[in-house]
């Protein structure tokens, strides 16, 4: 962390910059504060010279959008920027984002303070990052945003701060003509061979990052720098210094063949089966790092708004920072002295390979000595020409080769003071994009041909038909090392020419070859953006997906995903049940409808005013449940209760309105009421919300949702929930019982044998329904509670707020398996769905869909629709839903529906 420099911005919307946090090739990060609220923020501001390039601006915003969609857990949520001042017409529009400030150290800096991380910290670090990668890969996307500078170590776990190639770039430079030169920080074997990157490429880089965190260096750095690409492509990694328990996993990540690398979900599970957050409880950082994080937090709290003119100690020196270490040609003398050679006092002598500290800044936090590093950094490599893939036969005509740009300085440890025998730049643990091979020539050192890497689109799901998006294209080319981006296009340079692309061509379809990724959907349906968002969705006879909204009901063919019809009569409807073999039943706010599944035409309709003539003004609530042709629902209406006749000499009292509520059973095939029974009215407006938790031969067991209880009922219950039994034939209330300490909000379900399963505190408990006798108890995870379980034959599938999903035996309560969905943080417990064969369990929450083998809990795949990559696209916050039929599960998120094959 450094004091602000004279040319640094002072305001970002409602935030005032206090200090530089660190800087990268494409952006500078600042610690800032909202002086009105006291809220601290971490601002990422694009470098002005890059922000002026249109294609950079689009990409920066797209990566920021990805960060927003991945927010939560190990990704800090974005902050509202507030009002921003208008930019003068002759200046470039500033590009910046704001996220909540979390006291944390960049990984490279943490290694410089305390050396390699211990095994437990490595597990938490790797599991946390793998959990993020798993979310990205579930959408069929690639992150390409990993580097020691993009990973922060906070007190409660790791944080990721870059979400694409720009954020993790080793260098970036604006070129004439609206072009952008970007060199990525890492190489993988497939990139060296000129192949397309995939999710497996992220896993290779994760392996490099974990090896670096475990040893302070990377597995391919030994030997001449110009041979580093050959070592990456051919040599086995050197992992002797990695803890033995983690060596095999990291080696698997570093497999040359992408298909042999594990999925991100597998890595997360092997490192921390119950999730990084669970393993990190009670602290995870070594004492020196925990102290450094606490010290940073204290210093940030103590930061005051700098006055103009006080940003730098010596402006002249700040304007001329020392030359970056990786700007030297490969064959230059090593910049780093051996650790045991003391540097002379006073200013460092550049000729001796030292870089003097920039005295134009004020530094914070004494971070201590750096670990030993290799003498020859691999942040710049010469690529042998034979490793460059041949030019595609249909490539466009060659253009004059562009001259390579000098890499920008990227200090890996910006807060560290200069230590004897070490350079200012900090460790450079990864091979960066290759510099040109050959002798120095025009345009800088090494003026030979440049090897390039295409820039992939920002992480986004495989097709999101609900939103229009502009996609930055990648042209397939012989590509390793850097990329050149032009206005409105991305052009990958081959070894002697250029290729061009335009924004309006479709992006390459992502490959799905790794285990753990969702299979290709059978079809995708997008609910039209011109219509209101779906309210309810249901499956009819395994043939039709019925979607209702504020404006209409729609029918979608389950074989093809094509919409067959829409009907305004079904607006705001619910259910969509099978009424016999040839009609679709929908309950609207004013009537029951029976629709034709072929064209949506109304075949029958029963208005509530007609069906329940003796209950004028009846308001029907949400359906409580259904079984075959029978539905159960609640309703209420208001009656005027006349005041009693007054006593002689007294005034007559006022009449008053009273809400009467009922519980109904109705046959939707015969279209007639079976019974009704009077029940206590609910909270205003009066209709209680019931849910059938079990159907038995003689009765149905019902829970009332706590939110619909009146204040008097809540007080009477004393915090405990109850279950009511209604006779199946007559609707008579048989009994109401409480079960142990199960609360009003406790998730509850039951089976046909008369057993109830309820969340009690942090545990799941089974009771005899009729006697309330406890049968068994399953302990839950700390600081969590169970959601509604799902009964499946001899098993009960469980779900917890801590994002754990499992299975227990119905009879004994023995735990069969328990797995994490690997969604960081906590939230509502995932909702559970079983496939038609009951072999596959689908868990859906607000972040993703996770699919397990129901028998043993094997994590099969995940899916996440990140949404539109367009910075101006709508942000979708709806939770996922899953509806299963046969060998298909339909996954819904707001307007988008995906039909995936399942066992």
Rosetta blueprint (number, residue, H / E / L):
1 X L
2 X E
3 X L
4 X L
5 X L
6 X L
7 X L
8 X L
9 X L
10 X L
11 X E
12 X E
13 X L
14 X L
15 X E
16 X E
17 X E
18 X E
19 X E
20 X E
21 X E
22 X E
23 X E
24 X L
25 X L
26 X L
27 X E
28 X E
29 X E
30 X E
31 X E
32 X E
33 X E
34 X L
35 X L
36 X L
37 X L
38 X L
39 X L
40 X E
41 X E
42 X E
43 X E
44 X E
45 X E
46 X E
47 X L
48 X H
49 X H
50 X H
51 X H
52 X L
53 X L
54 X H
55 X H
56 X H
57 X H
58 X H
59 X H
60 X H
61 X H
62 X H
63 X H
64 X H
65 X H
66 X H
67 X H
68 X H
69 X H
70 X L
71 X L
72 X E
73 X L
74 X L
75 X E
76 X L
77 X L
78 X E
79 X L
80 X L
81 X L
82 X L
83 X L
84 X L
85 X L
86 X L
87 X L
88 X L
89 X L
90 X L
91 X L
92 X L
93 X L
94 X L
95 X L
96 X E
97 X E
98 X E
99 X E
100 X E
101 X L
102 X L
103 X L
104 X E
105 X E
106 X E
107 X H
108 X H
109 X H
110 X H
111 X H
112 X H
113 X H
114 X H
115 X L
116 X L
117 X L
118 X L
119 X H
120 X H
121 X H
122 X H
123 X H
124 X H
125 X H
126 X H
127 X H
128 X H
129 X H
130 X H
131 X H
132 X H
133 X H
134 X H
135 X H
136 X H
137 X H
138 X L
139 X L
140 X L
141 X L
142 X L
143 X L
144 X L
145 X L
146 X L
147 X L
148 X L
149 X L
150 X L
151 X E
152 X E
153 X E
154 X E
155 X L
156 X L
157 X E
158 X E
159 X E
160 X E
161 X L
162 X L
163 X L
164 X L
165 X L
166 X L
167 X L
168 X L
169 X E
170 X E
171 X E
172 X E
173 X E
174 X E
175 X E
176 X L
177 X L
178 X L
179 X E
180 X E
181 X E
182 X E
183 X E
184 X E
185 X L
186 X L
187 X L
188 X L
189 X H
190 X H
191 X H
192 X H
193 X L
194 X L
195 X L
196 X L
197 X L
198 X L
199 X H
200 X H
201 X H
202 X H
203 X H
204 X H
205 X H
206 X H
207 X H
208 X H
209 X H
210 X H
211 X H
212 X H
213 X H
214 X H
215 X H
216 X L
217 X L
218 X L
219 X L
220 X L
221 X L
222 X L
223 X L
224 X L
225 X H
226 X H
227 X H
228 X H
229 X H
230 X H
231 X H
232 X H
233 X H
234 X H
235 X L
236 X L
237 X L
238 X L
239 X L
240 X L
241 X L
242 X L
243 X L
244 X H
245 X H
246 X H
247 X H
248 X H
249 X H
250 X H
251 X H
252 X H
253 X H
254 X L
255 X L
256 X L
257 X L
258 X H
259 X H
260 X H
261 X L
262 X L
263 X L
264 X H
265 X H
266 X H
267 X H
268 X H
269 X H
270 X H
271 X H
272 X L
273 X L
274 X L
275 X L
276 X H
277 X H
278 X H
279 X H
280 X H
281 X L
282 X L
283 X L
284 X L
285 X L
286 X L
287 X H
288 X H
289 X H
290 X H
291 X H
292 X H
293 X H
294 X H
295 X H
296 X H
297 X H
298 X H
299 X H
300 X H
301 X H
302 X H
303 X L
304 X L
305 X L
306 X L
307 X L
308 X L
309 X L
310 X L
311 X L
312 X L
313 X L
314 X L
315 X H
316 X H
317 X H
318 X H
319 X H
320 X L
321 X L
322 X L
323 X L
324 X L
325 X H
326 X H
327 X H
328 X L
329 X L
330 X L
331 X L
332 X L
333 X L
334 X L
335 X L
336 X L
337 X L
338 X L
339 X L
340 X L
341 X L
342 X L
343 X L
344 X L
345 X L
346 X L
347 X L
348 X L
349 X L
350 X H
351 X H
352 X H
353 X L
354 X L
355 X L
356 X L
357 X L
358 X L
359 X L
360 X L
361 X L
362 X L
363 X E
364 X L
365 X L
366 X L
367 X L
368 X L
369 X L
370 X L
371 X L
372 X L
373 X L
374 X L
375 X L
376 X L
377 X L
378 X L
379 X L
380 X L
381 X L
382 X E
383 X L
384 X L
385 X H
386 X H
387 X H
388 X L
389 X L
390 X L
391 X L
392 X L
393 X L
394 X L
395 X L
396 X L
397 X L
398 X L
399 X L
400 X L
401 X L
402 X L
403 X L
404 X L
405 X L
406 X L
407 X L
408 X L
409 X L
410 X L
411 X L
412 X L
413 X L
414 X L
415 X L
416 X L
417 X L
418 X L
419 X L
420 X L
421 X L
422 X L
423 X L
424 X L
425 X L
426 X L
427 X L
428 X L
429 X L
430 X L
431 X L
432 X L
433 X L
434 X L
435 X E
436 X L
437 X L
438 X L
439 X L
440 X L
441 X E
442 X L
443 X L
444 X E
445 X L
446 X L
447 X L
448 X L
449 X L
450 X L
451 X L
452 X E
453 X L
454 X L
455 X L
456 X L
457 X L
458 X L
459 X L
460 X L
461 X L
462 X L
463 X L
464 X L
465 X L
466 X L
467 X L
468 X L
469 X L
470 X L
471 X L
472 X L
473 X L
474 X L
475 X L
476 X L
477 X L
478 X L
479 X E
480 X L
481 X L
482 X E
483 X E
484 X E
485 X E
486 X E
487 X L
488 X L
489 X E
490 X E
491 X E
492 X L
493 X L
494 X L
495 X L
496 X L
497 X L
498 X L
499 X L
500 X L
501 X L
502 X L
503 X L
504 X L
505 X L
506 X L
507 X L
508 X L
509 X L
510 X L
511 X L
512 X L
513 X L
514 X L
515 X L
516 X E
517 X E
518 X L
519 X L
520 X L
521 X L
522 X L
523 X E
524 X E
525 X E
526 X E
527 X L
528 X L
529 X L
530 X L
531 X L
532 X L
533 X L
534 X E
535 X E
536 X E
537 X E
538 X E
539 X E
540 X E
541 X L
542 X L
543 X L
544 X E
545 X E
546 X E
547 X E
548 X E
549 X E
550 X L
551 X L
552 X L
553 X E
554 X E
555 X E
556 X E
557 X E
558 X L
559 X L
560 X L
561 X L
562 X L
563 X E
564 X E
565 X E
566 X E
567 X E
568 X H
569 X H
570 X H
571 X L
572 X L
573 X L
574 X E
575 X E
576 X E
577 X E
578 X E
579 X L
580 X L
581 X L
582 X L
583 X E
584 X E
585 X E
586 X E
587 X E
588 X L
589 X L
590 X L
591 X E
592 X E
593 X E
594 X E
595 X E
596 X E
597 X L
598 X L
599 X L
600 X L
601 X L
602 X E
603 X E
604 X E
605 X E
606 X E
607 X E
608 X H
609 X H
610 X H
611 X H
612 X L
613 X L
614 X L
615 X L
616 X L
617 X L
618 X L
619 X E
620 X E
621 X E
622 X E
623 X E
624 X E
625 X E
626 X E
627 X E
628 X L
629 X L
630 X E
631 X E
632 X E
633 X E
634 X E
635 X E
636 X E
637 X E
638 X E
639 X E
640 X E
641 X E
642 X L
643 X L
644 X L
645 X L
646 X L
647 X L
648 X L
649 X L
650 X L
651 X L
652 X L
653 X L
654 X L
655 X L
656 X E
657 X E
658 X E
659 X E
660 X E
661 X E
662 X E
663 X E
664 X E
665 X E
666 X E
667 X E
668 X L
669 X L
670 X L
671 X L
672 X E
673 X E
674 X E
675 X E
676 X E
677 X E
678 X E
679 X E
680 X L
681 X L
682 X L
683 X L
684 X L
685 X L
686 X L
687 X L
688 X L
689 X L
690 X E
691 X E
692 X E
693 X E
694 X E
695 X E
696 X L
697 X L
698 X L
699 X E
700 X E
701 X E
702 X E
703 X E
704 X E
705 X L
706 X H
707 X H
708 X H
709 X L
710 X L
711 X H
712 X H
713 X H
714 X H
715 X H
716 X H
717 X H
718 X L
719 X L
720 X E
721 X E
722 X E
723 X E
724 X E
725 X E
726 X E
727 X E
728 X L
729 X L
730 X L
731 X L
732 X L
733 X E
734 X E
735 X E
736 X E
737 X E
738 X E
739 X E
740 X E
741 X E
742 X E
743 X E
744 X L
745 X L
746 X L
747 X L
748 X E
749 X E
750 X E
751 X L
752 X L
753 X L
754 X L
755 X E
756 X E
757 X E
758 X E
759 X E
760 X E
761 X L
762 X L
763 X E
764 X E
765 X E
766 X E
767 X E
768 X E
769 X L
770 X L
771 X L
772 X L
773 X L
774 X E
775 X E
776 X E
777 X E
778 X E
779 X L
780 X L
781 X L
782 X L
783 X L
784 X L
785 X L
786 X E
787 X L
788 X L
789 X L
790 X E
791 X E
792 X E
793 X L
794 X L
795 X E
796 X E
797 X E
798 X E
799 X E
800 X E
801 X L
802 X L
803 X L
804 X E
805 X E
806 X E
807 X E
808 X E
809 X E
810 X L
811 X L
812 X L
813 X L
814 X L
815 X E
816 X E
817 X E
818 X E
819 X E
820 X E
821 X L
822 X L
823 X L
824 X L
825 X L
826 X L
827 X L
828 X L
829 X L
830 X L
831 X E
832 X E
833 X E
834 X E
835 X L
836 X L
837 X L
838 X L
839 X L
840 X E
841 X E
842 X E
843 X E
844 X E
845 X L
846 X L
847 X L
848 X L
849 X E
850 X E
851 X E
852 X E
853 X E
854 X L
855 X L
856 X L
857 X L
858 X L
859 X E
860 X E
861 X E
862 X E
863 X E
864 X L
865 X L
866 X L
867 X L
868 X L
869 X L
870 X L
871 X L
872 X L
873 X L
874 X L
875 X L
876 X L
877 X L
878 X L
879 X L
880 X E
881 X E
882 X E
883 X E
884 X E
885 X E
886 X L
887 X L
888 X E
889 X E
890 X E
891 X E
892 X E
893 X E
894 X L
895 X L
896 X E
897 X E
898 X E
899 X E
900 X E
901 X E
902 X L
903 X L
